[in-house]
Amino acid sequence: MFFIAAGYAKLTEPMTNLITLMGWPAVAPENMVRGLGMVELVLALGVLAPLISWRVGRPLLLTSAAGLIVLESTMLIIHALSQDIGLAVVNLILLGFTLPVLLGRRTA
């Protein structure tokens, strides 16, 4: 749900609001921020795919969870290097939620 909300916000909120809330969009092109929002939204919906059909949704879940882990890890590194500790911690917590999803569902 976090990524649905975050992706939706990046797609719909004015850049000035995103800059105020997160800071980093000030140094990123608007197209990149909007594209990241779309990626977050698609991956989040992929994690919810098993709610429709486990047979079809499980591969989507695994792919989406892996994609979110890559995204979270990348953003953790970027935020840590830019010394934005608050956002780095948020990404660390998100990794703590996403890793068990991937590891727990890969053999189910």
Phi, psi and omega in degrees: 000325180303315184287331174296314179295316181294317179295317179298317179297317180294333179277330190247334183284146173298149182302326180298321177293318180296321178295318179296317183287319188244333180087306186298333178298345178294334183252009180241146176296146181302319180300325179291317179297314180294319178296320177297322176299318179295317178299314179300317181295314180295316180295321179296319178293326176296325177293330180274355184304324179298344176295335179272311181203122181293320183298315180276324186283332182301312177298324177294319178300311182296317179296316181292319179297318177297318177297319178295323178296317177298315180298312181297318180296316179298313181292327175300314179296314181300313181292323178294317179293328178271007178059032174265078190297323180302311180289329176296318179295320177302315180292327176295317177295317178298321175299321179297332177275324188277322180303313178297329177297312180295312183291324181284335184256356183289335181245005183287000000 
